[in-house]
Amino acid sequence: MAELRAAFNRHHALQCGFCTPGMLATARDIVLRLPDADEATIRHELSGNLCRCTGYMGIVAAIRSVLDARRSAQSDPAPSVPAVASARAFTGFAVTDEALGTAPLQAAPAANDAGRAADRKGWSRIEGSFTVPYAIDAVWAFMADLPAVAGCLPGAVLTEVEGEKVKGHIAIKFGPMSARFDGAARLQRDDGGKRGVLKGAGQDSLSNSKAAGDIAYQLTARSASETEVAVDLQYSLQGPLAQFSRSGLVRDFVRRMIADFGKSVARRMDPTLSESERMKTVQLNPVALFFGVLWERLKRLLGKGER
């Protein structure tokens, strides 16, 4: 139990604490009864314990680290140190050219780009799209203007712009989660394929959580005056906020944000509006959005999402 308590703290498996006693009791049973348990087995064994705060990632990682350490101790006569990082953890968040990628995009589809984080262990993926009533070339030109694009994201502030590289921060609040990530990003674009990837990394000043992600977008002309922008977001979190990274509510929240981002892009590009009107970002109301997402999920659960 002492090993598990330390591992729960190390892997940020603690939130409000309500479920922790039951989780620890079940975890102890898993370690003693199933010393060779894999992740699927751990999750199955934990299925009788509900946690309303986390995505269970830290809890699973904590149990796996204790199992790995005990197996290592049995096979190695020398004293062993419990594993600190889970198999899903990632490292290397220094905001450097290497971290943000320097190789130009190739002509292959974005999802198959070797420079992306597709299918990397511990990474989450969210896809969405929006349509704007402007020609594809005009939208493509707009998406190259990083300050203008950042202006369409509520909470985003750029402090440095150097060509395709930017530095700044973005503040996020959703239900119990509040964060401000300071970091940098680099934009890679394929003019021929009308697609781009914004690769970024940063750290939350409130929780010390670290993040890395790729935001890929692909433009498709729906007509001479209408363009669809498909967004493929892949990201990974390390630290306390990792508990939220795979939540279904967070996924729905991000999809709503993508839709609102599209509305802001359309507003910024509208030549009929005054400069002050164009500069207005579609503001997110976190409370309204949170309960709106909950309501949409409830309707789907009740089978009333579509009629």
C-alpha positions as CSV (number, residue, x, y, z in Angstrom):
1,M,0.0,0.0,0.0
2,A,2.9,2.4,0.7
3,E,4.2,1.8,-2.8
4,L,0.8,2.5,-4.3
5,R,0.2,5.6,-2.2
6,A,3.5,7.0,-3.5
7,A,2.7,6.0,-7.1
8,F,-0.7,7.6,-6.9
9,N,0.9,10.9,-5.9
10,R,3.7,10.6,-8.5
11,H,1.4,9.9,-11.4
12,H,-1.2,12.5,-10.4
13,A,-3.9,9.9,-9.8
14,L,-5.5,12.1,-7.1
15,Q,-8.1,14.7,-7.7
16,C,-10.9,15.4,-5.2
17,G,-10.0,12.3,-3.2
18,F,-13.5,10.9,-2.9
19,C,-12.7,7.7,-4.9
20,T,-9.1,7.3,-3.7
21,P,-9.7,4.9,-0.7
22,G,-11.6,2.5,-2.9
23,M,-9.2,2.9,-5.8
24,L,-6.2,2.1,-3.5
25,A,-8.0,-0.9,-2.0
26,T,-8.7,-2.3,-5.4
27,A,-5.2,-1.5,-6.6
28,R,-3.7,-3.4,-3.7
29,D,-5.9,-6.4,-4.6
30,I,-4.7,-6.2,-8.3
31,V,-1.0,-6.0,-7.3
32,L,-1.2,-8.9,-4.9
33,R,-3.6,-11.1,-6.9
34,L,-2.6,-10.3,-10.5
35,P,1.1,-9.5,-10.5
36,D,1.3,-9.9,-14.3
37,A,-1.7,-7.8,-15.1
38,D,-1.6,-5.7,-18.3
39,E,-3.4,-2.4,-18.9
40,A,-6.6,-4.0,-20.2
41,T,-6.8,-6.2,-17.1
42,I,-6.1,-3.3,-14.7
43,R,-8.9,-1.3,-16.3
44,H,-11.3,-4.3,-16.1
45,E,-10.5,-4.8,-12.4
46,L,-11.0,-1.1,-11.7
47,S,-14.4,-1.0,-13.6
48,G,-16.3,-1.3,-10.3
49,N,-14.8,1.9,-9.0
50,L,-16.1,5.2,-10.4
51,C,-14.1,8.4,-10.5
52,R,-15.9,11.6,-11.7
53,C,-12.7,13.7,-11.8
54,T,-10.2,11.9,-14.0
55,G,-9.8,9.9,-17.2
56,Y,-8.3,7.1,-15.1
57,M,-5.0,7.5,-16.9
58,G,-3.0,8.5,-13.8
59,I,-4.6,5.7,-11.7
60,V,-3.8,3.0,-14.3
61,A,-0.3,4.4,-14.8
62,A,0.3,4.3,-11.0
63,I,-0.7,0.7,-10.7
64,R,1.4,-0.3,-13.7
65,S,4.4,1.4,-12.3
66,V,4.1,-0.6,-9.0
67,L,3.6,-3.8,-10.9
68,D,6.6,-3.1,-13.1
69,A,8.8,-2.2,-10.2
70,R,7.8,-5.4,-8.3
71,R,8.5,-7.5,-11.3
72,S,11.8,-5.9,-11.8
73,A,12.7,-6.4,-8.2
74,Q,12.0,-10.2,-8.5
75,S,14.2,-10.5,-11.6
76,D,17.0,-8.3,-10.4
77,P,18.8,-9.2,-7.2
78,A,20.0,-5.6,-6.8
79,P,17.7,-3.1,-5.1
80,S,15.3,-1.5,-7.6
81,V,13.7,1.9,-7.7
82,P,10.0,2.1,-8.6
83,A,9.4,3.4,-12.1
84,V,8.7,7.2,-12.1
85,A,7.2,7.5,-15.6
86,S,4.4,5.5,-17.0
87,A,4.5,3.8,-20.3
88,R,2.2,6.5,-21.6
89,A,4.3,9.4,-20.4
90,F,6.4,11.5,-22.8
91,T,9.4,13.7,-22.5
92,G,11.2,16.4,-24.4
93,F,9.1,19.5,-24.1
94,A,11.9,22.0,-24.6
95,V,10.6,24.5,-27.2
96,T,13.3,24.0,-29.8
97,D,13.3,23.8,-33.6
98,E,13.8,20.0,-33.2
99,A,10.7,19.8,-30.9
100,L,8.6,21.9,-33.2
101,G,9.8,20.2,-36.4
102,T,11.8,21.8,-39.2
103,A,11.3,19.4,-42.2
104,P,8.9,20.8,-44.9
105,L,5.6,19.0,-45.5
106,Q,5.5,16.5,-48.3
107,A,2.7,15.9,-50.7
108,A,1.3,13.0,-48.7
109,P,-2.0,13.3,-46.9
110,A,-1.7,15.0,-43.5
111,A,-2.8,11.9,-41.6
112,N,0.1,9.9,-43.1
113,D,2.8,12.6,-42.5
114,A,5.7,11.0,-40.8
115,G,6.2,14.2,-38.9
116,R,2.8,14.0,-37.2
117,A,2.1,12.3,-33.8
118,A,-0.4,9.9,-35.3
119,D,-1.0,6.8,-33.3
120,R,1.7,7.7,-30.8
121,K,1.1,6.0,-27.4
122,G,-0.6,8.3,-24.9
123,W,-1.7,10.8,-27.5
124,S,-5.4,11.8,-28.0
125,R,-7.0,12.7,-31.3
126,I,-10.0,14.9,-32.0
127,E,-11.3,15.7,-35.5
128,G,-13.7,18.5,-36.6
129,S,-14.4,20.8,-39.4
130,F,-16.0,24.1,-40.3
131,T,-17.1,25.9,-43.5
132,V,-16.5,29.5,-44.4
133,P,-18.2,31.4,-47.3
134,Y,-15.0,32.4,-49.1
135,A,-12.8,31.1,-51.9
136,I,-10.2,28.5,-51.0
137,D,-7.2,30.8,-52.0
138,A,-8.5,33.6,-49.7
139,V,-8.9,31.2,-46.8
140,W,-5.5,29.7,-47.4
141,A,-3.9,33.2,-47.4
142,F,-5.8,34.0,-44.1
143,M,-4.6,30.8,-42.4
144,A,-1.0,31.9,-43.0
145,D,-1.5,35.0,-40.9
146,L,-0.7,33.6,-37.5
147,P,-1.6,36.8,-35.5
148,A,-5.0,36.9,-37.3
149,V,-5.5,33.2,-36.7
150,A,-4.6,33.6,-33.0
151,G,-7.1,36.4,-32.8
152,C,-9.8,34.0,-33.6
153,L,-9.0,31.8,-30.6
154,P,-10.5,33.1,-27.3
155,G,-7.7,33.2,-24.6
156,A,-4.8,33.1,-27.1
157,V,-2.2,35.9,-26.9
158,L,1.0,36.0,-29.1
159,T,4.0,37.7,-27.5
160,E,6.5,37.0,-30.3
161,V,6.1,36.4,-34.1
162,E,9.1,35.4,-36.2
163,G,8.1,34.1,-39.6
164,E,6.4,30.8,-39.2
165,K,7.3,30.6,-35.5
166,V,5.4,32.2,-32.6
167,K,5.5,32.4,-28.8
168,G,2.7,33.2,-26.5
169,H,0.1,31.7,-24.2
170,I,-3.5,30.5,-24.2
171,A,-5.9,30.4,-21.3
172,I,-8.5,27.6,-21.1
173,K,-11.3,27.1,-18.6
174,F,-13.8,24.3,-18.8
175,G,-15.8,23.1,-15.8
176,P,-13.3,22.3,-13.0
177,M,-10.3,22.6,-15.4
178,S,-8.4,25.9,-15.6
179,A,-5.1,26.3,-17.3
180,R,-2.8,28.8,-19.0
181,F,-0.2,27.2,-21.3
182,D,2.9,29.2,-22.1
183,G,4.9,27.9,-25.1
184,A,5.7,28.2,-28.8
185,A,4.6,26.8,-32.1
186,R,5.7,26.5,-35.6
187,L,3.6,26.4,-38.8
188,Q,4.4,24.1,-41.7
189,R,2.4,24.6,-44.9
190,D,2.0,22.7,-48.2
191,D,0.8,25.3,-50.8
192,G,0.1,22.7,-53.4
193,G,-2.1,20.5,-51.1
194,K,-3.6,23.4,-49.2
195,R,-2.8,21.9,-45.9
196,G,-0.8,22.9,-42.9
197,V,0.4,21.6,-39.5
198,L,0.9,23.8,-36.4
199,K,3.3,22.0,-34.1
200,G,3.4,23.3,-30.5
201,A,4.6,22.7,-27.0
202,G,4.1,24.4,-23.7
203,Q,3.6,24.3,-20.0
204,D,0.8,25.3,-17.7
205,S,1.9,27.8,-15.2
206,L,-0.9,26.8,-12.7
207,S,-0.5,23.0,-12.5
208,N,3.0,22.6,-14.2
209,S,1.3,20.2,-16.7
210,K,3.2,19.9,-20.0
211,A,1.6,19.6,-23.4
212,A,2.6,19.0,-27.0
213,G,0.4,18.8,-30.0
214,D,-0.1,19.0,-33.7
215,I,-3.0,20.9,-35.3
216,A,-3.3,19.8,-38.9
217,Y,-5.8,21.5,-41.3
218,Q,-6.8,20.6,-44.8
219,L,-8.7,23.0,-47.1
220,T,-11.2,21.8,-49.6
221,A,-13.2,23.9,-52.0
222,R,-16.9,23.1,-51.7
223,S,-17.6,25.7,-54.4
224,A,-16.1,28.8,-56.0
225,S,-17.1,30.8,-52.9
226,E,-17.2,28.2,-50.1
227,T,-14.3,26.4,-48.4
228,E,-14.3,23.5,-45.9
229,V,-11.6,23.4,-43.3
230,A,-11.0,19.9,-41.8
231,V,-9.1,20.0,-38.5
232,D,-7.2,17.1,-37.0
233,L,-5.9,17.8,-33.5
234,Q,-3.5,15.4,-31.9
235,Y,-2.1,16.1,-28.5
236,S,-0.6,14.7,-25.3
237,L,-0.6,16.0,-21.7
238,Q,1.7,15.1,-18.8
239,G,0.9,16.1,-15.3
240,P,-2.4,16.8,-13.4
241,L,-4.3,17.9,-16.5
242,A,-3.6,14.5,-18.2
243,Q,-6.6,13.2,-16.3
244,F,-8.9,15.3,-18.5
245,S,-7.2,14.6,-21.8
246,R,-9.4,11.7,-23.0
247,S,-12.7,12.8,-21.4
248,G,-15.7,12.6,-23.8
249,L,-16.8,16.0,-22.4
250,V,-13.5,17.5,-23.3
251,R,-13.7,16.1,-26.8
252,D,-17.1,17.6,-27.3
253,F,-15.9,20.8,-25.9
254,V,-13.0,21.0,-28.4
255,R,-15.3,20.3,-31.3
256,R,-17.5,23.2,-30.2
257,M,-14.4,25.3,-30.0
258,I,-13.5,24.4,-33.5
259,A,-16.9,25.4,-34.7
260,D,-16.7,28.7,-32.9
261,F,-13.2,29.3,-34.3
262,G,-14.7,28.9,-37.8
263,K,-17.3,31.6,-37.0
264,S,-14.5,33.9,-35.9
265,V,-12.5,33.2,-39.1
266,A,-15.6,34.1,-41.2
267,R,-16.1,37.3,-39.2
268,R,-12.4,38.3,-39.7
269,M,-12.7,37.8,-43.4
270,D,-16.0,39.6,-43.9
271,P,-15.3,42.7,-46.1
272,T,-18.8,44.1,-45.2
273,L,-17.9,44.6,-41.6
274,S,-16.0,47.5,-40.1
275,E,-12.5,46.9,-38.7
276,S,-13.8,46.9,-35.1
277,E,-16.5,44.4,-35.9
278,R,-14.1,42.1,-37.7
279,M,-11.8,42.1,-34.7
280,K,-14.5,40.8,-32.4
281,T,-13.8,37.1,-31.5
282,V,-16.8,34.8,-31.0
283,Q,-16.6,34.7,-27.2
284,L,-17.0,31.4,-25.4
285,N,-19.2,31.3,-22.3
286,P,-17.6,28.4,-20.3
287,V,-20.6,27.8,-18.2
288,A,-23.1,27.9,-21.1
289,L,-20.8,25.8,-23.2
290,F,-20.2,23.2,-20.4
291,F,-23.9,22.7,-19.9
292,G,-24.6,22.8,-23.6
293,V,-22.2,20.0,-24.2
294,L,-23.7,18.0,-21.3
295,W,-27.2,18.5,-22.8
296,E,-26.1,17.4,-26.3
297,R,-24.5,14.2,-24.7
298,L,-27.7,13.6,-22.7
299,K,-29.8,13.8,-25.9
300,R,-27.6,11.3,-27.6
301,L,-27.8,8.9,-24.7
302,L,-31.6,9.2,-24.7
303,G,-31.7,8.6,-28.5
304,K,-33.1,12.0,-29.2
305,G,-30.0,13.5,-30.9
306,E,-31.6,13.0,-34.4
307,R,-35.2,12.7,-35.3
